[in-house]
């Protein structure tokens, strides 16, 4: 009787242990899938969605290194104070060489939050109100491209005006002068028309070239790629049975 009871108890323990192992394996697999999804969303600039995936992956796996990924997504989403807290939670798990960089980043984020808070206090007339972390300062619009394009347009108009003046002078020469053989004979009264044609033609050529160059520069400034955010630390992330490149680090 005792042997039967003991055998049944041991079998129950094995079943419970087996069920726990299966559940843990499934949880780890789900955490890895969420991490890879978050990495993909982050690379697409979908930071808030990436943050949700990283946070759920962390809840399932409890891997401290995911806190760094969470902090990256929080910072890009404008949640600077939350990013500070995530980095502070990650700091005890960083190695000695990395810890210095993490501390420097925390300090930089704190200064950014302080600057934003000071700006909001000034705008609010000195009211002591909490900064809105989800709304980083709006980047200033680059006014150089439209200014350069406007300048190029003005130069082009000047070239057109000069070309019209040159064409008018040529019309006067055609009307007043006569071709005799290969020579053009003109009265003294059209001498000014010849000089005007020459000056206006040269001016038109110079202005057209300048306009083309200025417009090309303006279009380049308008269409050039914007500067990318500072790159994150590269690294490889590996999970049981799989590997992936992550925005920071490791899984």
Buried (B, 14 or more C-beta within 10 A) or exposed (E): EEEEEEEEEEEEEEEEEEEEEEEEEEBBBBBBBBBBBBBBBBEEEBBBBBBBBBBBBBEBBEBBBBBBBBBBBBBBBBBBBBBBBBBBBBBEBBEEEBBEEBBEBBEEBEEBBEEBBEEBBEEEEEEEEEBEBEEBEEEEEEEEBEEBBEBBBEBBEBBBBBBEBBBBBBEBBEEEBEEEEEEEEBEEEBEEBBEBBEBBBEBBBBBBEBBBEBBEBBBEBEEEEEEEEEEBEEBEBEBEEEEBEBBBBBB
